[in-house]
Amino acid sequence: MDRRKFIEIYGMFFTATTLLSFNSSISEEINDVVIDDKEKRDDYKLLNIPIIKAFTIGLNAPSAHNTQPWKFEIINPLEGLLYVDETKLLPKTDPSVRQIHISCGCFIEALAIGSIGIGFESEITLFPNDLYKHEDIGKKPVALIKLTQNKSLLKHPLFDYIFQRKTNRSIYYSDSFSKEDFEMVKQNCNIFYSQIAYFKDSKEIENYKSFFSKAMQIEFNTLSTNEETRRMFRFNKNEAKIQRDGLTFEANGLNGLSLFFAKAFTKNTIESWNNKLTIEKGLANFNKSLDSSRDFIFFTTTNNTLLDQINVGRDFYQFCLSLAKNGFYCHPLNQVIQEYSEMDNIRKEFEKLTKTNEIKKIQMIIRIGRAKKPYKSYRRHIYDFIVQS
């Protein structure tokens, strides 16, 4: 079927006969969304070395573009070093490497909570060889982790939600996340390093939504950033299973017919991915999800050092686990605060509106709500992350 025929069919009202002809393929795609494959992530319970068990739990943390930008050096069974994996950077969308370091903060917090769950206290020393420059990324460690066994430890109250937390980019239900819900989520987690601002459905939020939508439009329509996303995209089940990282249509909230047609007609080529119709459909799906949201959280720091970025990742991850505990999902909307040239103008407008800047920095923006259970993304195998000293 050529593209013109696809557009004609996709835009029309589907008859029962048409739907039946796609029934088996659609059912297969829908089943992929609702069934969690246990092989998608390594099971820490099958491992024996404590530091490797802890690192394996940490792999459940979220990361920018699901890059999983981590590598580990094992010192001994109770000690290890965490580095940024310099081969997993996003130089076009994240030239400052800020989102990558936030991802490292998420990993560290997952490991810290996870270690308690396996009977170990974790001593985490950030930047043990001092803060590094951009050229030292991947050469100098982000953190030194030391585990000490303590059989009297009680399991962390958020431990179980490490394995339940998922990013949810789909449409959220109409019932809102209330002020009381927000207070409950805050009570169930520890926020040490960030200032959190909560915004409910209002004229102010509608203004913010406009910025989020325009920023996504810029990212889609900037060839270099859209191509970076394509390189991190896994276009079918086989690619996702082999690569075990990156983005998928399912993780972007597509299901049913939308998922079927996206997979059938979006090819892994520059021409297909950057086609005007492909971009318009992607933006439409994003805006549909954005419009369904009524509640947003901003994580802000008074400074914007590597240490701030790591620490805000730790706060953000705790908040995500508490959301999961209370039956909510979240979806990051960070395009408008990204630091590449094509985003400069709208980012500066947004910073003026929010009374922030490059120093007093909004580090994370998320929308919050209830939704159907989302797709569970793959993680690479633990031994793929371990490097030799």
C-alpha positions in Angstrom: 0.0 0.0 0.0 1.5 3.4 -1.0 1.5 6.4 1.3 -1.4 8.1 -0.5 -3.6 5.0 0.0 -2.6 4.8 3.6 -3.7 8.4 4.3 -7.0 7.7 2.6 -7.7 4.7 4.8 -6.3 6.1 8.0 -8.4 9.2 7.7 -11.7 7.5 6.9 -14.3 5.8 9.1 -13.5 2.2 9.5 -16.2 -0.3 8.6 -16.5 -3.6 10.4 -15.1 -5.4 7.4 -12.1 -3.2 7.3 -11.5 -3.7 11.0 -11.8 -7.4 10.8 -9.1 -7.5 8.1 -6.6 -6.0 10.5 -7.9 -7.9 13.5 -5.1 -10.3 14.2 -2.3 -7.8 13.7 -4.0 -5.2 15.9 -4.7 -7.8 18.6 -1.1 -8.7 18.6 0.0 -5.1 19.1 -2.5 -4.5 21.9 -1.3 -7.6 23.7 2.2 -6.3 23.6 1.1 -3.2 25.4 -0.7 -4.9 28.3 1.5 -7.9 28.9 4.8 -7.3 30.7 7.6 -9.6 29.4 9.6 -10.8 32.4 12.6 -11.1 30.1 12.7 -7.3 29.5 14.8 -6.7 32.6 17.3 -8.8 34.4 16.2 -10.3 37.7 18.4 -9.3 40.6 17.3 -12.3 42.6 19.2 -14.6 40.3 22.5 -12.8 41.0 24.9 -13.4 43.9 27.4 -10.6 44.0 25.9 -7.8 46.1 27.2 -4.8 44.2 26.0 -6.4 40.9 22.6 -7.1 42.4 22.4 -3.4 43.5 23.5 -2.2 40.1 20.9 -4.5 38.5 18.1 -3.0 40.6 19.3 0.5 39.6 18.8 -0.3 36.0 15.0 0.1 36.5 15.5 3.8 36.8 14.3 6.1 33.9 16.8 7.8 31.6 16.6 10.4 28.8 15.4 8.7 25.6 15.9 5.4 27.5 19.6 5.7 26.7 20.5 4.0 30.0 23.7 6.1 29.9 25.6 4.2 32.7 28.6 2.0 32.9 30.0 0.3 36.0 33.4 -0.7 37.3 33.4 -3.4 39.9 36.0 -2.9 42.5 35.1 -5.8 44.8 31.8 -7.6 45.7 30.7 -4.7 47.8 32.1 -1.7 45.9 31.8 -0.2 42.5 32.1 2.9 40.4 29.4 4.5 38.3 30.4 6.4 35.2 28.4 8.1 32.4 28.7 6.0 29.3 30.1 8.5 26.8 28.7 6.4 23.9 25.1 7.1 25.1 25.1 10.9 25.1 22.5 13.0 23.2 24.6 15.8 21.8 21.8 17.4 19.8 19.0 17.5 22.3 21.1 17.5 25.4 24.4 19.3 24.5 25.0 20.3 28.1 24.6 16.7 29.2 22.2 17.9 31.9 19.5 15.3 31.3 22.1 12.5 31.2 23.3 13.5 34.7 19.7 13.7 36.0 19.4 10.1 34.6 22.5 9.2 36.7 20.8 10.7 39.8 17.7 8.5 39.1 20.0 5.5 38.9 21.8 6.3 42.2 18.5 6.7 44.0 17.1 3.5 42.6 20.3 1.7 43.7 20.2 3.3 47.2 16.6 2.3 47.8 17.2 -1.1 46.2 20.2 -1.9 48.3 18.1 -1.6 51.5 15.7 -4.1 50.0 18.5 -6.7 49.7 19.9 -6.0 53.2 22.7 -3.5 52.5 23.3 0.1 53.4 24.8 2.1 50.6 27.5 4.8 51.1 27.5 7.0 48.0 30.3 9.4 47.3 29.5 11.7 44.4 32.3 12.7 42.1 35.0 10.9 44.1 37.7 12.4 41.8 36.1 15.8 41.9 33.7 17.4 39.5 34.8 16.9 35.9 34.8 18.8 32.7 32.9 17.7 29.5 36.0 16.1 28.1 36.3 13.9 31.2 32.8 12.4 30.8 33.1 8.6 30.9 36.7 8.8 32.2 36.1 10.1 35.7 33.4 8.5 37.9 30.0 10.0 38.8 29.9 8.1 42.1 31.6 5.6 44.3 29.2 3.1 45.9 30.1 1.0 48.9 27.7 -1.5 50.4 27.7 -2.7 54.0 25.5 -5.6 55.0 22.9 -4.9 57.7 20.4 -7.7 58.3 18.4 -5.6 60.6 17.4 -3.2 57.9 13.7 -2.8 57.1 12.8 -2.8 53.5 12.4 0.8 52.2 8.7 1.7 51.9 9.2 2.6 48.2 11.2 -0.5 47.3 8.4 -2.5 45.6 7.6 0.5 43.4 11.0 0.4 41.8 9.6 -2.5 39.7 6.2 -1.0 39.2 7.1 2.6 38.2 6.7 3.3 34.5 6.7 6.5 32.4 3.3 6.9 30.9 3.0 9.1 27.7 -0.6 8.2 26.9 -3.8 10.0 27.5 -4.7 10.6 31.1 -8.1 10.2 32.7 -10.2 13.2 33.5 -10.2 12.7 37.2 -7.6 15.1 38.5 -4.6 14.8 40.7 -5.8 16.9 43.7 -3.9 19.1 46.1 -4.5 16.4 48.7 -2.9 13.8 46.4 0.1 16.1 45.9 0.5 16.4 49.7 0.2 12.6 50.1 2.8 12.0 47.4 5.2 14.4 49.0 4.7 12.8 52.4 5.6 9.3 51.0 9.0 10.4 49.6 12.0 12.5 50.6 12.8 15.6 48.5 16.1 17.1 49.8 17.6 19.0 46.9 14.8 20.6 44.8 12.1 23.1 45.0 8.8 21.6 43.8 6.1 23.7 42.3 2.7 22.2 41.7 0.3 23.7 39.1 -3.3 22.7 38.6 -5.6 23.2 35.6 -5.9 27.0 35.1 -5.2 29.8 32.6 -1.6 29.6 33.7 -1.4 26.0 32.8 -3.0 26.6 29.4 -0.2 29.1 28.8 2.4 26.5 29.9 0.8 23.9 27.7 1.3 26.2 24.7 5.0 26.4 25.4 5.3 22.6 25.8 3.5 22.1 22.5 5.6 24.7 20.6 8.8 23.2 22.1 7.9 19.7 20.9 7.1 21.1 17.5 10.6 22.6 17.4 12.2 19.3 18.4 10.3 17.4 15.7 11.0 20.0 13.0 14.7 20.4 13.7 16.4 17.8 11.6 19.4 17.2 13.9 17.2 16.6 17.0 14.6 14.6 15.2 17.3 12.4 13.7 18.8 11.9 17.1 15.5 10.6 18.3 15.3 8.3 15.2 18.6 6.8 16.0 17.3 6.0 19.5 14.0 4.6 18.1 13.3 0.9 17.9 10.7 0.4 15.1 9.5 -3.2 15.9 9.5 -5.9 18.6 12.7 -7.5 17.2 14.7 -4.3 17.3 13.5 -3.5 20.8 14.3 -7.0 22.1 17.8 -7.0 20.5 18.8 -3.4 21.3 17.0 -3.3 24.7 17.2 0.5 25.0 15.7 3.5 23.2 12.2 4.5 22.4 9.3 2.7 20.9 5.8 3.5 19.6 4.3 1.6 22.5 6.4 3.6 25.0 5.1 6.8 23.4 1.5 5.8 24.3 0.3 4.4 21.0 -1.9 1.3 21.0 -4.6 -0.3 18.8 -5.0 1.1 15.3 -2.7 4.1 16.0 0.1 1.6 16.9 -0.6 -0.7 14.0 -0.4 2.1 11.4 2.5 3.8 13.0 4.5 0.6 12.8 3.3 -0.3 9.3 4.0 3.1 7.6 6.9 4.7 9.6 10.2 3.4 8.3 13.6 3.8 9.8 14.8 6.2 7.1 15.5 9.9 7.1 12.8 10.4 4.5 10.1 8.5 6.3 10.9 9.8 9.8 11.1 13.4 8.8 8.2 13.3 6.4 5.7 16.2 7.0 2.8 13.7 7.6 4.8 11.6 10.0 5.8 14.7 12.0 2.2 16.0 12.0 0.9 12.7 13.3 3.5 12.6 16.0 2.7 16.1 17.1 -1.0 15.3 17.1 -0.5 12.3 19.4 1.7 14.4 21.7 -0.8 17.2 21.9 -3.7 14.8 22.5 -1.8 13.4 25.5 -0.8 16.9 26.7 -4.4 18.2 26.4 -5.6 15.4 28.6 -3.4 16.6 31.5 -4.5 19.0 34.2 -1.6 18.7 36.7 2.0 19.6 36.4 5.1 19.6 38.6 8.3 21.7 38.1 11.5 20.7 39.8 13.8 23.7 40.3 17.3 24.2 41.7 18.9 27.5 42.8 22.1 26.5 41.0 22.8 24.4 37.9 26.0 22.4 38.6 26.6 18.7 37.8 26.0 18.1 41.5 22.6 19.8 41.3 21.6 17.8 38.3 22.5 14.5 40.0 20.7 15.5 43.1 17.5 16.6 41.3 17.5 13.2 39.6 17.4 11.6 43.1 14.5 13.8 44.1 12.6 13.2 40.9 13.0 9.5 41.2 11.7 9.4 44.8 8.7 11.4 43.6 8.1 9.0 40.7 8.1 6.0 43.1 5.7 7.8 45.4 3.4 8.6 42.5 3.4 4.9 41.6 2.6 4.0 45.2 -0.4 6.3 45.1 -1.7 5.1 41.7 -0.5 7.8 39.5 1.8 8.1 36.4 4.0 10.9 35.1 5.5 11.9 31.8 8.5 14.3 31.5 8.0 17.4 29.3 11.5 18.8 29.2 11.8 19.9 25.6 11.2 23.6 26.5 14.1 23.7 28.9 16.6 22.0 26.6 19.8 24.0 25.8 20.3 23.8 22.0 20.3 26.8 19.7 17.0 26.1 17.9 15.3 26.0 21.4 17.0 29.2 22.7 14.3 31.7 22.0 11.3 29.8 23.3 13.3 28.6 26.3 14.3 32.2 27.2 10.6 33.2 26.9 9.6 30.4 29.2 12.3 31.2 31.7 11.1 34.8 31.8 7.5 33.7 32.3 8.6 31.3 35.2 11.2 33.7 36.7 14.0 31.3 36.2 17.2 31.3 34.1 20.3 29.2 33.3 21.4 29.3 36.9 18.1 29.1 38.9 17.1 26.3 36.6 13.9 24.3 36.1 15.5 20.9 35.8 12.4 18.7 35.3 8.8 19.3 34.1 6.3 16.5 34.4 2.6 16.0 33.8 0.7 13.8 36.3 -2.4 11.7 36.1 -4.1 8.3 36.1 -4.1 6.2 32.9 -4.2 2.7 31.6 -1.2 0.5 32.4 1.6 1.5 30.0 4.2 -0.5 28.1 7.2 -1.7 30.0 10.5 -0.7 28.3 13.5 -3.0 27.9 16.7 -2.6 29.8 20.1 -3.9 28.6 21.6 -6.9 30.4 23.6 -6.0 33.5 26.9 -7.4 32.1 26.6 -5.1 29.1 27.2 -2.2 31.5 30.3 -3.6 33.3 33.7 -2.4 32.1 37.2 -3.4 33.0 39.3 -1.1 35.1 
